[in-house]
Amino acid sequence: MLDLTYPAPKPKVIAGAKHDWELVIGLEVHAQVATKAKLFSGASTRFGAEPNANVAFVDAGMPGMLPVINEGCVAQAVRTGLGLKAEIHLTSAFDRKNYFYPDLPQGYQISQLYHPIVGEGEVLVEMGDGTARTVRIERIHLEQDAGKSIHDMDPHMSFVDLNRTGVALMEIVSRPDIRGPEEAAAYVAKLRLIMLYLGTCDGNMQNGNLRADVNVSVCRPGAYERYQETGDFSHLGTRCEIKNMNSLRFIQAAIEYEARRQIAILEDGGSVVQETRLYDPDKGETRSMRSKEEAHDYRYFPDPDLLPLEIEQAWVDDIAAHLPELPDAKKARFLGDYGLSDYDASVLTADLDAAHYFEAVVAEAGDGKLAANWVINELFGRLKKEDHAIADSPVSPAQLGGIIRLIRAGDISGKIAKDLFEIVYTEGGDPAEIVEARGLKQVTDTGAIEAAVDEIIAANPAQVEKARANPKLAGWFVGQVMKATGGKANPAVVNQLVSAKLGL
């Protein structure tokens, strides 16, 4: 049973400092919207295209070019908001965020500062110790991505690739509810999982399709509770923002370093300066990038080229009616319908392909617990060893389900099943046909098994006396009989006969 707590009863306390300090973390997660076209143009969003191949005139900031909203991007943002149990705003608006940079040809970014499309929501984040934390979502807004500046192709020049310019992003802004590095990583992982289930973002952090800006501050014990009571952010200390984190491991490491850096400054009598920082994974440290800008620094104003975005409740309701089963609901169903452990249900729902594979195996095998054991321990273990994804599994759900059916029918033993799995994994084929063709069927003839038991007992009188004195040693005879029959004897029958013959 999960312990649902808010806020965390034991916030992260940094060891090794002179005083006790607590961490306060808020994240701005930028998720690339899964659509084929950009937010305000028909240019492709395909990753890996030749530089500047996916650029429409409006993306390049050409004079007289007007943005046209992509309805698919709006639908994906609404779908994400519904998946996070958030309020959907039927009226939202776009603003211009003005700044000048080589990879932003318009000289501004179209975003939603004042009237975002999605309001407050929440994410349930499960921790490894069996507790779960509710992290509040403040808002989700749509905005354009910028391009990419390339500085390492020429010693004298920099290059600009505008393929990403204008790609739709959802910026998911959390409240400062996260209290430790592990929780921050778990929160991003859960967001990613939900969006993968929804199909609204492919979650590819390596390609930059999901990245996070991490806001970190430290405060003395009790300050967070005062913030909760008053809503006054000054209780939380001065925050620094670590930009463009695209690795769960690096998110944790950056938070750890930044917290210690801020504590060292404060304990030395200094003041933390609010600024934007970058994380250097090679050195394991953050470094200053620029002073932290506020909204007024960007001179936001409503975009004159775009009317307020108005959507109908019936359209939102239709999207809600067609949402897929989400991770928390699927896990609850696995627990209830298949009687799985919390751990097994968590593993199987942590990847959508794995969840689908498992349910296909259950449909073939008819036993949820046994299917979970084989999928997690045998199949996942082998795939991980060979660095394969579940989608590349050489064993289909029908084949694995067939192996489990043979076990349940008593046609093969557990040992034979593992040998059969190896054959199917490496050679393929129908499990039932392989068992018949190779003579792997389990021996259930009590006469044949009894003969093997008698032979082993007769050949080992000293071991018989030891087993009668210590019944635990009877397992030795079971092992010898299984070995003599090539693992084909029914283990339950062997155990019964051994016990009877030894008078145990």
N, C-alpha and C positions, 0 to 999 in steps of 0.2 A: 504494500500500500504506500502510495506516495504521500509525503508530507508537504502539503501545499502551503507555502509561507510567503508573506510579503510584509515588510522587506526581509531580506535574509537575516536569520537570527545570529549568524556569526560572520559578519563582513570580514573581508580580507584585511589582516593586520600585518604590516611589514615588519619582519624580524630584523634585528640588528640595529635599530634606531634607538636614540636616547629616550624617546617618548613613544607612546602608542599613536599610530596614525591609521586612518581608514581610507580606503580607495573609493572614489566615486567616478563612474564611467558612463558616458553616453555615446551612442554610435550613430553615425549617418551612413547608412549603407546605400551604395549606388548600384542598382541592378539594371542591366541592359534589358529592355523590353524585347521579348521574343516575337518579333515581327520581321517580315521580309523587306519592308520599306522603312524609311526613316520617319521621324516625328512630323516633319513639315514638308517632306518631298518624297518623290517616288524612287529615289536612289536606293540601291541595294544595300543591305546590312551584312552581306556575306563576309565572313572573316577570311583573311589570307589572300584577298585580291591584290593585284598589282597596285602599287602606291598611286593614289589619286584617281583610281578607276571608278570608284563608287561616289561620285560627286556631281550633284545637280547644280544648276545655276544658283538656286537659292542657298544651297549649302556653302557655295563659294563667295557669297555676299555680293553677287553681281547687282548693279543698279537696276531698280525697277522690278526686281523679283519679289513676289509676295508668298509668305508661308501659307500652306493649306493643311489643316489638321488631318492626321491619319486616324480614322475611327478605330482601327484595330489596336492602336496604342492606347487609346482611351479605354477600350474594352478590357485590355490586359491590366491596366491600372485598377479599374473597378473590380476585376476578378481577384486581384491581389488583396485589395482592401477587404473584400468579403471573406477571403481566406484567413485574414488576420482579425476577423470579428470587428471590423472598423466601421465608422460612420462614413457613408458615401454622400458627398455633397452634390446635389443636383445642379448647382450653379458654381462654377469655378472660373478663374481668369488667369491669363498669362501676363507676365511682367518681363521687362528687359533688365537684365543684370549687366551693367556696363563695366567692361574692363578690356584692356588691349593686350593682346598676346599674339605671336605669329600664327599659332594654330587655331585662332578664332577670327576668321576673315570678316565677319560682320561687325566686329568690335563690341559685340554684346552677346549674351546668352539668353535665350528665351526660357524662362522658368516660371514658377508659381510661388511667389513669396507671401502674398497677402490672402489669396483665396485658393488653397490647394484642393485637389479633387477628392482627397481622402482625409478624413479626420482621425479621431482617436480610436485606437485598437489595442490589441494585446497579443503577446506571444508567451506560451507556456514553455519554459526551458527546463528540461530535466537534467539533473546533475548526477554524477557518478555515485554519490553517496545515498541515492534513493530519495532525495528531496527534489522538489520542482519549484521553480520561481516564476512568477508572473512579471514579465517586463512590459511596461506600457509603451505603446506606440503613440507619439504625439501627432504625426501627420505623414502622409505620403504625397509627394507632388511630382508632376511630370516636368522634365526639362531636357534640353539638348546636351549631348556630349560635345566635347571639344575634339580637335584633331590631335596629332602626335608630332612633336618636334624630335628630330633625330640628330644627335650630336656626335656620333661615333663612326660615321662613314667617311669623313674627310677631316683632315687636321685643320683646315682653314675655313670650312663652311658648315652650316647647319642646314638640314633639309626638313621639309614639312610634308606630312602625309595627311590629307584631309578625309580619308575614307571614313573615319569615325565621326567626323563633324556632322552634327545634326541627328546622329543616332539617338533614339529615345531612351531616356533613363528614368527609372523610378527612384527617387531619393526617399528612403525610409528612415525617418528620424525617431529615435527612441527618447524617452525620458531618461534622466540620469539615475536609473534604477539599478544599474549593474555594479556589482561590488567587488569583483575580482577578475583576474586575467582568464582563468578557466571558464568563468561564467560568460565573459565577453565572447570567447571562441565558441562556446556552446550556443549562445544566442545567434551568432552569425550562421552557424551550422544549421540551426533549426529554421531560420528564415530561408536559407538556401533550400532546405528539404521541402518546405511548404511550397515554395515557388516552383520547384521541380514537379511536385505533385500537380500543381495548378497548370503547369505548362506556360508560365508567364516569364520565365527567365531560365536560360540553360545552366546557370550557376557556375560557368567555367571561370574560375578565379585566375588561372594561368593566362588566359587570353584577355583578362581585364574586364570580363563581362559581369563580374561581381567583385566589388572592392569596397573598402570601408574607410571612413575618416573617424578616428578614435579620439574622443575628448576625455582627457584624464585630469583629475585634480585629487588632492589629498586634504583631509581634514581631521581634526581631533575627534575622538569618540563622543558621540552625542550630537555632533553638528548636523548629521544627516537627519536625525529625528526633528531637530529644530527647523530644518528646511521643509520637512513634510508638514509640520504644523503651520508654518508661516508662508510657505511658497517663495521665500527669499533665497535666491541662489547664492547670495554673498556668504551664506553659512558654509558652502561647499568648498570654498577656497578658489584660487585662480586656476582656471583650466588652460591646458595647452592641447592643441589639436595635432594629431599625427596623421598625415595625409596618405591617401592611396595605398592602403594595406590590402594586399591580395593573397594572403596566406594566413590560415588559422594559427599556425605555429608562430609566425612572425607577429601576429596581433598580440599573443600572450607575452612574447619576449619583449616587445616594444612597451607594453604597459608596465611590465616589471621594471624595466630600466627607467622609464619616465617617472614612475612613482618614487623610486629611490633617488633620482636626480632632484626632484622637487623637495623631498624630505631633507636631503642634505643641505639644500639652499636655506630652507626654513630653520633648520636646527643650527645653522651657522649665523642666524640673525638676518638673513637676506629676505628678499621678496621675489616670488615667482612672477615672471613677466608673461602676460598672455600673448601667445604667439603660435604660429603654425610651424610644425617641425616635420622632418622626414626621418624614417628609420633606415639605418644602414645595417643590413643583415650580416655583412662581412665583419663589421666591427662590433655588432651587437649593441648599438647605441643610437639614440636619436640626436639630431642636430638641427639647429635653427634654420628655418627657411625664409620666413618673413614675419613681421609683426601681424598679429591677428586682426583681420578686417571685420568690421561690423556692417550691418545692412546699409547704413548711410554712406559707407565708403564706396559702394557700388552704384549709388544714385539710381536705385530702382524706380521705375515708373511703369504704368500699364502699357503693354505693347499696343501701339495704335493700329497695327496691321491685323490684329486678331480680336474678334468680338468675344465677349464672355462666352464660356462654354456651358451650354445648357443641355442636360440629358433628362430623359423621362424615367419616372419611377418604374414604369412597366418594363422598360429596357433593362434596368438594374435587376428587377425581379426575375426576368428571364435568364440573365446571367447566373443569378443565385440558384435558380432551379436546376441548372446544368453543371454545377460545380462537382468535381470528382470527390470521392472519399479522401479526406485529408489524413495526415500521419497519425494524429491523436485518435481519431475515430477508428482508423484501421487497426491501430494497436489495441484499442479497447475491444474490438471485434475479435481479433486473434486470441486475446486473453479469454474472452467469453465463449467463443464458438469452438475453439480448438484446445482449450485448457492449457495453453502454453505458459511458461514462466515469464516473469516480467523481462528478464534478460533476453530470452529467445524472441519474444515479441518485439523488443526494441531493436535487436539485430536485424530481424526480417523486415521491419518497416523503415529502417534507416536508408534503404535504397529501393526506389519504386520498382526497378526491374527484378530485384530479389523478391519483393513481396508478390509480384505477379508470378514469378517462377514457383515460389513456394505453394501458392494456391493452386497452380496447375498440377503440381505433384500430389497435393492432397486430393484433388479431384480423381486422380488415377489410383492413389494408394488407399484412400479411405481412412487414414489415421493421421491426425494433425500432429500429435506429439512425436510419433515415429518419423514423420516426414520432416519436421523441424530438426530433429537430431541428425538425420542424414544430410539435409541441405546445409546446415551450419557446420557440422563437424567434418563430414567427409568431403562434400562438394566444395564448400567455401575454403576449407583448409587446402585442398589440392589446387584450386584456382589461385589462391593467394601465393602459394609456393611457386607457381609458374607465371605469376603476374598477369593473369587473365581476368577480364571482367565477366560478370554473370552472362552478359549477352553473347560472349564468345565460348560458352561452356560446350564442350564436345558431348556432354550427356544431356539429353533433352528431358523435360519434365516427364514425358511418357515413359522414357527408359528408366529413370530413377523411381518413378511410381511403380513400374513393373517389378523392379528389384524388391521394393518394400512389400508388394503384394505376395511375392514368393515367400518372403519371410513370414508374413502373417498367415499364409496358408500352411506353413510348416514344411514347405518343399525344400528350403535351404536353411542352413544355420547362419548365425551371425558371422562366423568366420568365412564360410563359403560366400556369403553376401559381399564381404569386402573383396574377396578374390574376384567375384563376378563384377563388382563395380570397377575394378582395375581393368578387366577385359573390355567392358563397355566403354570406359573412358579412353582407352588407347586404340581399340579396334572397332568399336561401334557394334551394332547388331541388336537383335531383340533378346532381352534377358531370358525369357522362357525358352526360346529356341536354343540359346547357348547352353543352358542347364541341361536340356535333353541331349544335345549333340555331344557334349563333353562329359556326360555322366556325372554331373555335379549334384544331382538330386540327393537330398538328405535321406539317410537310411533310417526308416522307422520300424523295420522288421525286428521285433523284440528278440526273435530267435537268433538272428545273426549278431545282434548287439550283445546278447547274453553269452554267446560263444566267445566273443572277444573279451568280455569281462572275465569269464572263467579262466581264459588263457593267461591274462595278465596277473590275476590273483594267484594262480598256481605257480607262476614263474617267480613270484616275489613274496615268499613266506615271511621274511624278516620285516618287510614293509607292511605286511598284513598285521602283524603284532603291534607295530608302532601306531597304525591307524586305529586299531581297536582301543589302544590306550589313550590316543589323542585323536578324536573324530575329525578334527580339522585337517588331518593329513590325508583324509579320503580323497581330497581334491587331486592328489598325485595320481591315483588310479583313474580318475575321470580324464585327466590330461593324457595318460598313456593310451586309454581306449580311443580317445579322439584322434590321437596321432596314428594309431594302428589302423583306423578306418578312414584315414585321409581327411579328417574333419567332417565326414559326411554323416556320422551318427547323430541322432537327435540328442542334444545335450540333456534335456529333461529326462529322457528314458535312461540314458547312461547314469545320471545321478541316482535315479531310483534303484536301478539294478545294483550299482556299487554299494549303496547303503544297505540294501537287503542282503547281498552276499556277505558283507562284512559284519552283519548283525548289529548295525548301528541304529 
